[in-house]
Amino acid sequence: MKLKNQINNVLNLSIPVIMAPMFLVSNVSMIKAAMHNGIAGVFPSLNFRKQGELERILQELNDTLLSIDKGNYGVNLIVQKSNALYKKHLEICIKYQVPFFVTSLGDPTETINQAHAYGGKVFCDVTTLKHAEICAKAGCDGFIAVGHGAGGHAGEHPLHVLIPALKKAFPQIPVIAAGGIATGSGILATQVMGADGVSIGTRFIASTECSVNEQYKQAITNAGMDDIVLTEKLSGTPCNVINTEDVKRLGYKQHWLQRWLSKYKRTKKWYKLFVQINGMKKLEKSVLPNYYNQMWSAGKSVHLIDEVASCDDIVEQLIKEYKTAYSTLDSWLE
Ligand SMILES: Cc1cc2nc3c(=O)[nH]c(=O)nc-3n(C[C@H](O)[C@H](O)[C@H](O)COP(=O)(O)O)c2cc1C
């Protein structure tokens, strides 16, 4: 399938699909599978924190790039001050000339300036017009519009509103839709709303290449949309998770003292860091084999996922569903 598409040209893809970055979930096999299927694989730099690990992986992915015609990879950087590894990871990524970045939270100016110096591209996660304004001013190459129901730190707004709102406010900037997309018809629907591409996370957790434990994958295939809840208790920012017994025990809202500590000038930096590190540990204990902590992040698209499949099969299925959905459009008009 060939699509006339701005994102395909900018990122050298066959279809404008990004395998979304997922903390503790994205791995090298998934990224390579994405690249071999002509889509883009993105991983959070924080997944590779051991000495020399990020450098080794970037070299491996740059070598893979040389062996394929279409397909690409990118690195997700949390550009907020609370990410102590941001500067170090940015420096490594710039050295290896990462083809493109996805930034989350914070001001992306520094990443954009450094990436643009060698022709790298930068797409910014946005959930509001206010944050989009900051990213547009900084010169981003596109937005990832993260809507309500997305896995991880979801947005508040439905994609049906967020995509056209971004397009209206910033007509020149490409928009990639994220949140709740797990089928070919979902891809087509976001395109009809004005999106130039999609970023898909949760669907790829239930893939054979993904190395999270089998219980997590089974929870994804078994869960329905009502099983996904937002909790502020993991990272301080609302995060979509499967409503397991462990999540019920943890709770959903921060209480008044926790909120106060996150806002008060003198405590906010350290308290936020403390919450994030604690949450990270809980998530880490939930994804590894032989761990039975059940803090599993996922989006509402779990409802549309019934089986674990290889990344090749998932992409093939998306294309098939897209074509079927597209072919029905004509029959709508009288
Ligand atoms: C387990 C998990 C971890 C995530 N971690 C990150 C992350 O580290 N950085 C980021 O920018 N987005 C993260 N996200 C959000 C995804 O990049 C993407 O926006 C989201 O998965 C799209 O919604 P979907 O899951 O409904 O496809 C995460 C999502 C999930 C499900």
The ligand as a MOL file (V3000), in Angstrom:
LIG
                    3D

  0  0  0     0  0            999 V3000
M  V30 BEGIN CTAB
M  V30 COUNTS 31 33 0 0 0
M  V30 BEGIN ATOM
M  V30 1 C 3.0700 1.2140 28.8550 0
M  V30 2 C 3.1620 2.5660 28.2440 0
M  V30 3 C 4.2660 3.3690 28.5010 0
M  V30 4 C 4.3780 4.6390 27.9110 0
M  V30 5 N 5.5200 5.3590 28.1180 0
M  V30 6 C 5.6930 6.5290 27.4540 0
M  V30 7 C 6.9300 7.2370 27.5630 0
M  V30 8 O 7.8700 6.8240 28.2200 0
M  V30 9 N 7.0370 8.4100 26.8850 0
M  V30 10 C 6.0120 8.8980 26.1110 0
M  V30 11 O 6.1670 9.9670 25.5070 0
M  V30 12 N 4.8500 8.2590 26.0070 0
M  V30 13 C 4.6720 7.0780 26.6410 0
M  V30 14 N 3.5050 6.3790 26.4920 0
M  V30 15 C 2.4630 6.9210 25.5850 0
M  V30 16 C 2.6630 6.4030 24.1590 0
M  V30 17 O 3.8600 6.9050 23.6130 0
M  V30 18 C 1.4850 6.7770 23.2430 0
M  V30 19 O 1.2480 8.1600 23.2860 0
M  V30 20 C 0.2260 6.0280 23.6430 0
M  V30 21 O 0.5210 4.6830 23.9030 0
M  V30 22 C -0.8220 6.1210 22.5400 0
M  V30 23 O -2.0350 5.5860 22.9610 0
M  V30 24 P -2.4560 4.0300 22.7940 0
M  V30 25 O -1.7380 3.3040 23.8790 0
M  V30 26 O -3.9220 4.0660 22.9960 0
M  V30 27 O -2.0370 3.5700 21.4330 0
M  V30 28 C 3.3460 5.1240 27.0790 0
M  V30 29 C 2.2290 4.3120 26.8360 0
M  V30 30 C 2.1300 3.0500 27.3980 0
M  V30 31 C 0.9360 2.1930 27.0910 0
M  V30 END ATOM
M  V30 BEGIN BOND
M  V30 1 1 1 2
M  V30 2 1 2 3
M  V30 3 2 2 30
M  V30 4 2 3 4
M  V30 5 1 4 5
M  V30 6 1 4 28
M  V30 7 2 5 6
M  V30 8 1 6 7
M  V30 9 1 6 13
M  V30 10 2 7 8
M  V30 11 1 7 9
M  V30 12 1 9 10
M  V30 13 2 10 11
M  V30 14 1 10 12
M  V30 15 2 12 13
M  V30 16 1 13 14
M  V30 17 1 14 15
M  V30 18 1 14 28
M  V30 19 1 15 16
M  V30 20 1 16 17
M  V30 21 1 16 18
M  V30 22 1 18 19
M  V30 23 1 18 20
M  V30 24 1 20 21
M  V30 25 1 20 22
M  V30 26 1 22 23
M  V30 27 1 23 24
M  V30 28 2 24 25
M  V30 29 1 24 26
M  V30 30 1 24 27
M  V30 31 2 28 29
M  V30 32 1 29 30
M  V30 33 1 30 31
M  V30 END BOND
M  V30 END CTAB
M  END
